[in-house]
Structures are given as structure tokens and as C-alpha cells.
Amino acid sequence: MEFCISDLVTGIARGLPDRLAIVTPETRTTWRELDARTSRLAAGLVAAGLACRGDTAHIATLDARIGSVQDHVGLLCGNCPEYIETMAACFRARLVPVNVNYRYTAAELAYVIENADLRAVVYQTRFGSELADAIEMCGAAPALFHVDDGSPAPPLDGSVALADLLDAPAPAVSLPEATGDDRYILYTGGTTGWPKGAVWRQEDWYFAALGGALRGFRTPADAVARAVGSRPLPGIASSPFMHGGGHWAAFVILLQGGTLVLPPSPDHLDPAGIWSTVEAERVVYLQLIGDAFLGPLVDELERGDYDVSSLRFVMSSGAIASPARKAALLDRIPRLRILDTVGSSESGATAMNESTCDRPPDTAGAQRFALEPTADVLSLDVPYRRADVGEVGWLAQRGRVPLGYYKDPVKTEATFPVVDGVRCSIPGDQAVRTADGEILLLGRGSFCINTGGEKVYPEEVEQVLKSHPAVEDALVAGFTHPRWGEAVGAVVAVRDGREVGWDVLEAHLRTQLAGYKIPKRWVSSPAIRRNQMGKPDYAWARERLVAD
């Protein structure tokens, strides 16, 4: 039997009709209501002319034809219930939801509209102006559905209120039967070039990214039964839904029969709001993005007086959380399990590190991660050979990975090779396999610093720097050096009220790192620049190092 997101949602709703599915400061939606709203919205989209026009199973290659099989629907929204409801409705109607970054300029939006072949866009009215400019640039005419977000900006001409589809009786249309081959596309900015759309089979996405493989379900009925028999799981997905980490976490919560809780400031990190919501809603699960989120949350927890005794799981995804920050959180919440995951839009989850009070993070050494059964480390030099123990290699995932990048066969071939008849994903992270089968994660090879022939991975130096009590955050990057070709430099943000000399930080690093890894240039900054997903801006760090 095939795993389809819409079938799982319907099954859970039938088994838990009165349990809360989505909670915001203003609304409380039960599973029965979520299922009904999803069905009405799916029928409304089909009645508006959006459709699946053929069989998805027979499509073996990724080209423009896929766009004519399942219509693509862009989501240009912040974190709101309508984002998740629209995704679920697309799955039910056999349409393809496509995330759209609301921070894009009109030119970038125009590129995604054209590249993703969007037949419709669901948008919050505050983004209407940029969307209108983008549509004019690309000459496309997607159907428009707006979400009223309280903005004074009026809807675009011809736009239909999504609320009219959600609240009105469902049109008398027949919805198609979903399959595991139905598509889901995740656009990822990566580190260079224009955004790329990773095309997933829906069933592969469920197993690789939404916890299906972790729980070992054999049939959809097993998955539904587990969710229906579960205790209530209120959870917060704190990162933006417009990125994979955000809406993946939202569906992880929901597909366990849980309750997705949106804090009062859903579109930006509000530590006080998140901890207040954890207390008020007795939240059990919190997803965040590495130190960019964990640091401010720990600081607020130390300042405030919150009852967070309900919290049992913290999941970090999208960026690694430092051992020092994890240890600080465990000091405040001793019963907590912190799950630090390694993965990407192109691979799903590949490795995990778990920290508890009984298994505290090693603040004096590199972080070790347990590989998923389908992940491995492949040689940098000999294509697709398994790397030996202690050898630096590419972190790879096999089996349930994306079919490729939408309409980009060249990048598809490079990132998703077929090895021994099995499709693999090699997104670019480098790691070392240890004798006990775990890995030491080194980071993206594209950011590796070659100093006098020695390779230095920025993340390794950053982790040790951030273990010093005076350091709030840090980025490490290379800069041109007349003798070594490249040299290591560090941009450091010091905690408020603390002072520390570079000689002190250098001495701290030398207790754990080889001499060639020690920064030869130091720059102070009030804050470290990261994007909305908490990922470091290494170009900015290099500019700061060169400017100084």
C-alpha cells in the first residue's frame, strides 16, 4: 500500500476528531475541522481549474512534462494555518505545493514563478506588491488566492479569497485518488546560483523526512493506528514554513496525531513568546535551527520565569547546535532530549546526535553523529567508493531521495547519481566515518579553507570558539595570505557585558585544535550575520576579514 499525506491526515482525523490539530493565539482547530477545511479547499482548487492531468508513476525523467501532469501551486505566506491547510489540500487534489521565499525580490519571485511552472499562487496580502511586479516581469498569469493577514494592502485584481474556499460548502467536484508517486517540490536556495527545486515522490518524502523510516511503518494503517493511539503531542515548529525545516517539522508533529502550535509572533524568533506558549499550551516538542535559535532561547530562559516542565524534545535542524548551548539548555530542563539532525532538502535526515543529562554533549571535542541506516560516507577521490575509517568523504544518502532537480538535468546528474542501480543524494557535506560506525561532521566542502595544504573546516573551529563562556557566536572563514595561500580568520560576537582578548581565545582553541587551525586574523562584531534559517553568511565573514 502507498503512503499519501492526504490519506494519513484523513485517517488521523477520523480516529481523533476532537483532538486539536492547529492552535494559534486566536484560533483552535480540531482534527475534524482541519480535515473538512482541507477537503473544501482541495475541491475549490479543482473547481478553479487546477488538476492532475495524468499518471505520475510512468514519469522517469525530470523535464517540463511533469508540470503538465500535476499543476504546481506556489505558497507565498508566512507561518499561518492556511500554509499547512493549503499543502494538505494540494496533496488531496493531487496538486504539487511549492514553497516560495517571501524575502525574495520581485526578480527572484519571477524566476521561481517561471522555473517552477506555477499555475497558481496562494499569498498573504502583505506580499501582493512584490508578487504583482514579479508577474509583470515574467509575463505569467497564475491563478491567485489571497490570505487576509491584516495588512492594509488590498488583494491583487482577480485574486480569490482563500477564506471563501475554506469556509464555503465544497463544490460538487470529484477529487482524484492520491498515490505515493504524487510529487512534492521543495525549492532550496543553496549557497550559489538561482534556487533549485528538489522533486520528491510523496512517499519517499514521508519516509526520508517526516519520520516514516524512523518508526518502521509497513502500511499506512500502521501509521494511522500509531498516531490515533498516541498521547497528545503539542509541538512548535519555530522556523519559517517557507523553508523545508519549518513545514517538515509541522507535518512531523501532525502525522503523529499531534497539535501544531503557532506562537504569537510566528514570522520571527520571539524567545519570550515561544517560552510563554510552551508554558500555556504544555508544549512537548520544539523544533528550532541550531545556535541561531537556541542561543536567544537559552538566554531568555535564564532571564525569565517560565514553567517549561512539559517540554520533552527539542529538535535542531537546518544548522548544528553547539555542545555548549545544548549543555546550557539541559541544565535548565534536565528531563529534555535534544535531537540534533544532519540532513538537507536533497536528502532528508542522514544522521542524528542525541543529548540528555545521562548522555551530555561533549563540550571539549567534535560532535559525533549516528548515521541513518541508508546513509554513508563516500570517497572524495574515487567516485562512489565507500570511504575508509578516518578518511574524509562525502556524506551521502541512498534510496528514498528526490528524483532530482526540477528541469535541471545537469545539476540532477551531479547531485543525484545512480550507484549500483540505486538513486543517491550527495548534497556536498563532508564527514569522517569512525571505527564504531558514527561520523564526525566537517561541513560543506565548498567552505573548506586550504591553508598551506592543510584543510580546515570552519564548523570545527566555530564549535570550539562557541564553547568559551564569553563568546556569543562566531564565524570562521578563509582570507588570502601571501605565504599560506589562505589563512584562517574569525569573526566573533562577544556576550553582553563580557570582555575577552584574542590571546585568551587563541589559548582556548590551542587546547583542542592543531596550530594550523588557529585564526591568524580576528574581527569583532556586535552580531553574526545569518540568514532566516540560521545558516551562516560566510561571504559576509570573508568581507569583514578582508576589510580589517
C-alpha positions as CSV (number, residue, x, y, z in Angstrom):
1,M,0.0,0.0,0.0
2,E,1.2,3.5,-0.8
3,F,1.8,6.3,1.8
4,C,-0.1,9.5,0.8
5,I,-0.1,12.5,3.1
6,S,-3.8,13.3,2.5
7,D,-4.8,9.7,3.4
8,L,-2.8,9.9,6.6
9,V,-4.5,13.2,7.5
10,T,-7.9,11.8,6.9
11,G,-7.2,8.7,8.8
12,I,-6.0,10.6,11.8
13,A,-9.0,12.9,11.7
14,R,-11.4,10.0,11.7
15,G,-9.6,8.5,14.7
16,L,-9.1,11.7,16.7
17,P,-11.9,14.0,15.5
18,D,-12.0,16.2,18.7
19,R,-8.3,16.5,19.3
20,L,-6.8,19.9,18.5
21,A,-4.8,19.9,15.2
22,I,-3.7,23.5,14.9
23,V,-3.6,26.2,17.6
24,T,-2.8,29.9,17.3
25,P,-3.3,32.7,19.8
26,E,-6.6,33.4,18.0
27,T,-7.9,30.1,16.8
28,R,-8.2,26.4,17.9
29,T,-8.9,23.9,15.0
30,T,-9.8,20.3,15.7
31,W,-8.7,17.4,13.5
32,R,-12.3,17.1,12.3
33,E,-12.3,20.7,11.3
34,L,-8.8,20.5,9.7
35,D,-9.9,17.6,7.5
36,A,-13.1,19.3,6.5
37,R,-11.3,22.6,5.6
38,T,-8.7,20.6,3.7
39,S,-11.4,18.9,1.6
40,R,-13.2,22.1,0.9
41,L,-10.1,23.8,-0.2
42,A,-9.0,20.9,-2.4
43,A,-12.4,20.9,-4.1
44,G,-12.2,24.7,-4.5
45,L,-8.8,24.5,-6.2
46,V,-10.0,21.8,-8.6
47,A,-13.2,23.8,-9.3
48,A,-10.9,26.7,-10.2
49,G,-9.3,24.7,-13.0
50,L,-6.2,23.2,-11.2
51,A,-5.8,19.5,-11.8
52,C,-3.7,16.4,-12.1
53,R,-3.8,15.5,-15.8
54,G,-2.2,12.1,-15.9
55,D,-0.4,9.3,-14.2
56,T,2.7,10.3,-12.2
57,A,4.1,6.8,-11.9
58,H,5.3,6.5,-15.5
59,I,7.4,9.7,-15.5
60,A,11.1,8.5,-15.2
61,T,12.8,11.7,-16.2
62,L,12.5,15.3,-14.9
63,D,11.7,17.8,-17.6
64,A,8.9,20.2,-18.4
65,R,6.4,17.5,-18.9
66,I,6.0,17.0,-15.2
67,G,4.5,20.4,-15.0
68,S,1.6,19.4,-17.3
69,V,0.8,16.3,-15.3
70,Q,0.3,17.8,-11.8
71,D,-0.3,21.5,-11.6
72,H,2.0,23.4,-9.3
73,V,0.8,25.8,-6.6
74,G,3.1,28.3,-5.0
75,L,2.8,29.3,-1.4
76,L,3.9,32.8,-0.6
77,C,3.0,33.0,3.0
78,G,4.4,33.4,6.5
79,N,3.7,30.9,9.3
80,C,-0.1,30.6,9.4
81,P,-2.6,27.8,9.5
82,E,-3.5,28.4,5.8
83,Y,0.0,27.4,4.8
84,I,-0.4,23.9,6.2
85,E,-4.0,23.7,5.1
86,T,-3.1,24.6,1.5
87,M,-0.3,22.0,1.4
88,A,-2.7,19.3,2.7
89,A,-5.3,20.4,0.2
90,C,-2.8,20.2,-2.7
91,F,-1.9,16.6,-1.7
92,R,-5.6,15.7,-1.6
93,A,-6.3,17.2,-5.0
94,R,-3.1,15.7,-6.5
95,L,-1.5,19.1,-7.0
96,V,2.1,20.0,-6.2
97,P,2.7,22.5,-3.4
98,V,5.8,24.7,-4.0
99,N,7.4,26.8,-1.3
100,V,8.2,30.4,-2.2
101,N,10.6,32.6,-0.1
102,Y,8.7,35.7,0.9
103,R,12.0,37.6,1.3
104,Y,12.7,37.3,-2.4
105,T,12.8,40.4,-4.6
106,A,10.4,40.7,-7.5
107,A,13.1,39.4,-9.9
108,E,13.7,36.4,-7.7
109,L,10.0,35.7,-7.4
110,A,9.6,36.0,-11.2
111,Y,12.3,33.4,-11.6
112,V,10.6,30.9,-9.3
113,I,7.2,31.5,-10.9
114,E,8.6,30.7,-14.3
115,N,11.1,28.0,-13.3
116,A,8.5,26.1,-11.2
117,D,5.7,26.5,-13.8
118,L,3.4,27.8,-11.1
119,R,-0.3,27.6,-12.2
120,A,-1.5,29.3,-9.0
121,V,-0.1,31.2,-6.1
122,V,-1.5,31.4,-2.6
123,Y,-0.2,34.6,-1.0
124,Q,-0.7,36.8,2.1
125,T,-1.8,40.2,1.1
126,R,1.3,41.9,2.5
127,F,3.3,40.2,-0.2
128,G,1.0,41.3,-3.0
129,S,3.0,44.3,-4.3
130,E,6.2,42.2,-4.9
131,L,4.1,39.4,-6.4
132,A,2.4,41.8,-8.8
133,D,5.8,43.1,-10.0
134,A,7.1,39.6,-10.4
135,I,4.0,38.5,-12.5
136,E,4.5,41.6,-14.8
137,M,8.2,40.7,-15.2
138,C,7.7,37.1,-16.2
139,G,4.6,37.5,-18.2
140,A,2.9,34.6,-16.4
141,A,-0.7,34.6,-15.3
142,P,-1.1,32.2,-12.4
143,A,-4.4,32.0,-10.6
144,L,-4.2,34.0,-7.4
145,F,-5.7,33.2,-4.0
146,H,-5.1,35.6,-1.1
147,V,-4.9,35.1,2.6
148,D,-6.1,38.1,4.7
149,D,-3.3,38.8,7.1
150,G,-4.5,42.1,8.4
151,S,-2.3,44.1,6.1
152,P,-3.7,47.3,4.7
153,A,-2.5,46.2,1.2
154,P,-5.5,45.3,-1.0
155,P,-5.7,41.9,-2.8
156,L,-4.5,41.9,-6.4
157,D,-7.0,42.2,-9.2
158,G,-8.7,38.9,-9.9
159,S,-7.5,37.3,-6.7
160,V,-9.9,35.0,-4.8
161,A,-10.0,35.0,-1.0
162,L,-8.8,31.7,0.3
163,A,-11.3,32.1,3.1
164,D,-14.1,31.8,0.6
165,L,-12.8,28.4,-0.4
166,L,-12.2,27.2,3.1
167,D,-15.5,28.4,4.6
168,A,-17.9,27.8,1.8
169,P,-19.6,24.5,1.0
170,A,-17.3,22.3,-1.1
171,P,-18.0,22.5,-4.8
172,A,-19.6,19.4,-6.4
173,V,-16.4,18.1,-7.9
174,S,-14.8,14.7,-7.8
175,L,-11.3,14.6,-6.2
176,P,-8.8,12.2,-7.7
177,E,-7.3,9.3,-5.7
178,A,-3.8,10.2,-4.4
179,T,-0.8,7.9,-4.9
180,G,2.6,7.6,-3.4
181,D,4.1,8.7,-6.7
182,D,2.5,12.2,-6.4
183,R,5.0,14.9,-6.3
184,Y,6.1,17.5,-3.8
185,I,8.7,20.1,-4.7
186,L,11.0,21.9,-2.3
187,Y,12.8,25.0,-3.6
188,T,16.2,25.5,-1.9
189,G,18.5,28.5,-2.3
190,G,21.6,26.5,-1.6
191,T,24.9,28.5,-1.5
192,T,25.2,29.6,-5.1
193,G,23.1,30.4,-8.1
194,W,19.4,30.6,-8.5
195,P,17.0,28.5,-6.3
196,K,16.6,24.8,-7.3
197,G,13.5,22.7,-6.9
198,A,14.1,19.2,-5.4
199,V,11.4,16.9,-6.7
200,W,10.3,14.3,-4.2
201,R,7.9,11.4,-4.6
202,Q,5.4,12.0,-1.8
203,E,6.0,8.5,-0.3
204,D,9.8,8.9,-0.4
205,W,9.5,12.3,1.3
206,Y,7.3,10.8,4.1
207,F,9.9,8.1,4.9
208,A,13.1,10.2,4.5
209,A,12.0,13.5,6.1
210,L,8.8,13.0,8.1
211,G,9.7,10.2,10.4
212,G,8.2,7.2,8.5
213,A,11.5,5.3,8.3
214,L,12.3,6.0,11.9
215,R,9.1,4.4,13.1
216,G,9.3,1.5,10.7
217,F,5.7,1.6,9.5
218,R,4.8,-1.2,7.0
219,T,1.4,0.1,5.9
220,P,-0.5,3.5,6.1
221,A,-2.9,1.8,8.6
222,D,0.0,1.2,10.9
223,A,1.0,4.8,10.8
224,V,-2.6,6.0,11.4
225,A,-3.1,3.5,14.3
226,R,0.1,4.7,16.0
227,A,-1.0,8.3,15.7
228,V,-4.5,7.6,16.9
229,G,-3.2,5.6,19.9
230,S,-0.6,8.3,20.8
231,R,-0.8,10.7,23.7
232,P,-1.4,14.3,22.8
233,L,1.8,15.9,21.4
234,P,1.6,19.7,21.3
235,G,4.6,20.9,19.2
236,I,6.0,24.2,17.9
237,A,7.8,24.4,14.5
238,S,9.6,27.7,15.1
239,S,11.4,28.1,11.8
240,P,9.7,29.6,8.7
241,F,7.2,27.3,6.9
242,M,8.6,28.7,3.6
243,H,11.7,26.5,4.2
244,G,11.8,22.8,4.4
245,G,12.8,22.7,8.0
246,G,9.6,24.6,9.0
247,H,6.9,22.8,7.2
248,W,8.7,19.4,7.6
249,A,8.6,19.9,11.3
250,A,4.9,20.9,11.1
251,F,4.0,17.7,9.3
252,V,6.2,15.6,11.7
253,I,4.0,16.9,14.6
254,L,0.7,16.5,12.7
255,L,1.4,13.0,11.4
256,Q,2.0,11.8,14.9
257,G,-1.5,12.8,15.8
258,G,-0.1,15.9,17.4
259,T,-1.2,19.5,17.7
260,L,0.7,22.2,15.7
261,V,1.1,25.2,18.0
262,L,1.9,28.6,16.5
263,P,3.4,31.2,18.9
264,P,2.2,34.8,19.0
265,S,5.0,36.0,16.6
266,P,5.2,33.2,14.1
267,D,7.3,35.0,11.4
268,H,10.3,35.9,13.6
269,L,12.1,34.5,16.5
270,D,10.4,35.7,19.7
271,P,12.0,33.8,22.6
272,A,9.6,35.2,25.2
273,G,6.7,34.3,23.0
274,I,7.9,30.8,22.4
275,W,8.5,30.1,26.1
276,S,5.2,31.6,27.1
277,T,3.5,29.4,24.6
278,V,5.3,26.3,25.8
279,E,4.0,27.1,29.3
280,A,0.4,27.9,28.2
281,E,-0.1,25.0,25.8
282,R,2.1,22.5,27.7
283,V,4.2,22.0,24.6
284,V,6.1,18.7,24.4
285,Y,8.1,19.2,21.2
286,L,10.1,22.2,19.9
287,Q,11.8,22.5,16.6
288,L,14.5,25.1,16.1
289,I,17.5,26.0,14.0
290,G,20.9,25.5,15.7
291,D,22.5,28.2,17.8
292,A,20.8,31.0,15.9
293,F,17.6,30.0,17.7
294,L,19.0,28.0,20.6
295,G,21.2,30.9,21.9
296,P,18.5,33.5,22.3
297,L,16.1,30.9,23.7
298,V,18.6,29.8,26.3
299,D,19.3,33.4,27.2
300,E,15.6,34.2,27.6
301,L,15.0,31.1,29.7
302,E,17.8,32.2,32.1
303,R,16.3,35.7,32.3
304,G,12.7,34.8,32.7
305,D,10.5,32.7,34.9
306,Y,8.8,30.1,32.7
307,D,7.2,26.7,33.6
308,V,8.7,24.6,30.8
309,S,8.4,21.3,32.6
310,S,6.2,19.8,29.8
311,L,8.9,20.1,27.2
312,R,10.5,16.7,26.4
313,F,12.0,17.0,22.9
314,V,14.0,19.7,21.2
315,M,14.8,19.0,17.5
316,S,17.5,21.1,15.9
317,S,17.5,21.0,12.1
318,G,19.0,23.2,9.3
319,A,22.1,24.1,11.3
320,I,24.1,22.3,14.0
321,A,23.6,23.3,17.7
322,S,26.8,23.7,19.6
323,P,27.5,21.4,22.6
324,A,27.9,24.4,24.9
325,R,24.4,25.7,24.1
326,K,22.9,22.2,24.4
327,A,24.5,21.7,27.8
328,A,23.1,25.1,29.0
329,L,19.6,24.0,28.0
330,L,19.9,20.7,29.7
331,D,21.0,22.4,32.9
332,R,17.6,24.2,32.8
333,I,15.4,21.3,31.6
334,P,17.0,18.1,33.0
335,R,14.4,15.7,31.5
336,L,14.9,17.0,28.0
337,R,16.1,15.1,24.9
338,I,17.9,17.2,22.4
339,L,18.0,15.7,18.9
340,D,20.5,17.4,16.6
341,T,19.8,16.3,13.0
342,V,22.0,16.3,9.9
343,G,20.2,16.5,6.6
344,S,19.2,18.6,3.6
345,S,16.4,19.4,1.2
346,E,18.1,16.9,-1.1
347,S,18.5,14.0,1.3
348,G,16.1,14.2,4.2
349,A,17.6,13.0,7.6
350,T,21.1,11.4,7.3
351,A,22.5,11.4,10.8
352,M,21.5,12.4,14.4
353,N,23.1,13.3,17.7
354,E,21.1,12.8,20.9
355,S,22.0,14.7,24.1
356,T,20.4,14.1,27.5
357,C,21.6,14.6,31.1
358,D,22.7,11.0,31.0
359,R,24.4,11.5,27.7
360,P,25.7,15.1,27.9
361,P,27.2,16.8,24.9
362,D,31.0,16.7,24.7
363,T,31.8,20.4,25.0
364,A,35.5,19.7,24.6
365,G,35.5,17.8,21.3
366,A,34.0,17.3,17.9
367,Q,30.3,16.3,17.7
368,R,29.6,12.7,16.7
369,F,26.5,11.7,14.8
370,A,24.9,8.3,14.3
371,L,24.3,7.6,10.7
372,E,20.9,6.6,9.4
373,P,20.8,3.0,8.0
374,T,20.6,4.4,4.4
375,A,23.4,6.9,4.8
376,D,27.2,6.5,4.3
377,V,30.4,8.4,3.7
378,L,31.8,8.1,0.1
379,S,35.3,8.8,-1.1
380,L,36.3,12.3,-2.3
381,D,38.7,10.9,-4.8
382,V,37.3,7.6,-6.2
383,P,33.7,8.2,-7.3
384,Y,31.2,6.4,-5.1
385,R,33.7,4.2,-3.3
386,R,32.9,3.9,0.4
387,A,35.4,6.0,2.4
388,D,37.7,4.1,4.8
389,V,37.5,4.8,8.6
390,G,39.2,8.1,9.3
391,E,39.1,9.2,5.6
392,V,37.3,12.5,4.7
393,G,34.5,11.8,2.3
394,W,31.1,13.0,1.1
395,L,28.1,12.4,3.3
396,A,25.6,10.5,1.1
397,Q,22.0,9.2,1.3
398,R,20.6,6.4,-0.9
399,G,17.2,5.0,-1.8
400,R,14.4,7.3,-0.7
401,V,15.8,10.6,-2.0
402,P,14.5,13.2,-4.5
403,L,14.1,12.3,-8.2
404,G,16.3,15.3,-9.0
405,Y,16.1,19.0,-9.5
406,Y,13.1,20.3,-11.5
407,K,14.0,21.0,-15.1
408,D,17.8,20.8,-14.4
409,P,19.3,17.6,-15.7
410,V,22.9,18.8,-15.3
411,K,22.6,19.5,-11.6
412,T,20.5,16.4,-11.1
413,E,23.2,14.2,-12.5
414,A,25.8,15.8,-10.2
415,T,23.8,15.6,-7.0
416,F,21.7,12.5,-7.6
417,P,23.8,9.9,-9.2
418,V,22.6,6.3,-9.6
419,V,25.1,4.0,-7.9
420,D,24.7,0.2,-8.4
421,G,21.2,0.8,-9.6
422,V,20.2,2.8,-6.5
423,R,19.5,6.6,-6.7
424,C,21.7,8.5,-4.2
425,S,22.0,12.1,-2.9
426,I,25.3,13.8,-2.4
427,P,24.4,17.4,-1.4
428,G,28.0,18.5,-0.5
429,D,28.6,17.9,3.2
430,Q,31.8,16.2,4.2
431,A,32.4,13.9,7.1
432,V,34.7,11.3,8.6
433,R,33.5,7.8,9.5
434,T,34.7,6.5,12.8
435,A,35.5,2.9,13.8
436,D,32.2,2.4,15.6
437,G,30.2,3.5,12.5
438,E,29.4,7.0,13.6
439,I,30.6,10.2,11.8
440,L,32.4,13.4,12.7
441,L,30.6,16.1,10.6
442,L,33.0,18.5,8.9
443,G,30.6,20.7,7.0
444,R,30.3,21.9,3.4
445,G,33.4,21.2,1.3
446,S,32.8,24.4,-0.6
447,F,33.7,26.4,2.6
448,C,36.8,24.4,3.5
449,I,39.9,26.5,4.0
450,N,43.1,25.3,2.4
451,T,46.0,26.8,4.4
452,G,49.4,25.7,3.3
453,G,48.0,22.5,2.0
454,E,46.2,21.7,5.3
455,K,42.4,21.7,5.2
456,V,40.4,23.5,7.9
457,Y,36.6,23.1,8.2
458,P,35.1,26.3,9.6
459,E,32.4,24.5,11.7
460,E,35.0,22.6,13.7
461,V,36.8,25.9,14.8
462,E,33.5,27.6,15.4
463,Q,32.2,24.9,17.7
464,V,35.3,25.2,19.9
465,L,35.1,29.0,19.9
466,K,31.5,29.0,21.0
467,S,32.4,26.7,23.9
468,H,34.2,29.6,25.5
469,P,31.8,31.3,28.0
470,A,32.5,34.8,26.7
471,V,31.6,34.0,23.0
472,E,28.0,34.6,21.9
473,D,28.5,33.5,18.3
474,A,31.3,33.2,15.7
475,L,32.0,32.5,12.0
476,V,35.3,31.2,10.6
477,A,36.4,31.8,7.0
478,G,39.4,32.0,4.9
479,F,41.2,35.0,3.5
480,T,44.1,35.4,1.1
481,H,47.5,35.1,2.7
482,P,50.9,35.7,0.9
483,R,52.6,32.7,2.5
484,W,49.9,30.1,3.1
485,G,47.6,30.9,0.1
486,E,44.7,31.0,2.5
487,A,44.7,31.6,6.2
488,V,42.0,31.1,8.9
489,G,40.2,34.1,10.2
490,A,37.4,34.5,12.8
491,V,34.6,37.0,13.2
492,V,33.5,36.9,16.9
493,A,30.5,38.3,18.7
494,V,31.1,38.6,22.5
495,R,28.3,38.2,25.1
496,D,26.9,41.4,26.5
497,G,28.9,42.6,29.5
498,R,31.8,40.3,28.8
499,E,35.3,41.1,27.7
500,V,37.8,38.7,26.2
501,G,41.2,39.2,24.5
502,W,42.1,37.4,21.3
503,D,45.1,35.8,23.1
504,V,42.6,34.2,25.6
505,L,40.5,32.8,22.7
506,E,43.6,31.6,20.9
507,A,44.8,29.8,24.1
508,H,41.4,28.2,24.4
509,L,41.5,26.9,20.8
510,R,45.0,25.5,21.2
511,T,43.8,23.2,24.0
512,Q,41.6,21.4,21.4
513,L,42.9,22.2,17.9
514,A,46.1,21.9,15.9
515,G,48.1,25.0,15.4
516,Y,47.2,25.5,11.7
517,K,43.5,25.7,12.6
518,I,44.0,28.7,14.8
519,P,42.8,32.0,13.3
520,K,45.5,34.4,12.1
521,R,43.1,37.3,11.9
522,W,40.4,38.3,14.4
523,V,37.5,40.6,13.9
524,S,34.9,41.7,16.5
525,S,31.3,42.2,15.5
526,P,28.2,43.1,17.6
527,A,26.4,40.2,15.9
528,I,27.0,37.4,13.4
529,R,25.1,37.6,10.2
530,R,23.0,34.6,9.4
531,N,20.0,34.1,7.1
532,Q,16.4,33.5,8.3
533,M,17.2,29.7,8.6
534,G,20.1,30.3,10.9
535,K,22.7,29.4,8.2
536,P,25.9,31.4,8.3
537,D,26.8,34.1,5.8
538,Y,30.4,33.2,5.0
539,A,30.6,35.7,2.3
540,W,29.9,38.5,4.8
541,A,32.5,37.0,7.2
542,R,35.2,37.0,4.4
543,E,34.3,40.6,3.6
544,R,34.8,41.6,7.3
545,L,38.1,39.8,7.4
546,V,39.4,41.4,4.3
547,A,38.1,44.9,5.3
548,D,40.1,44.6,8.6
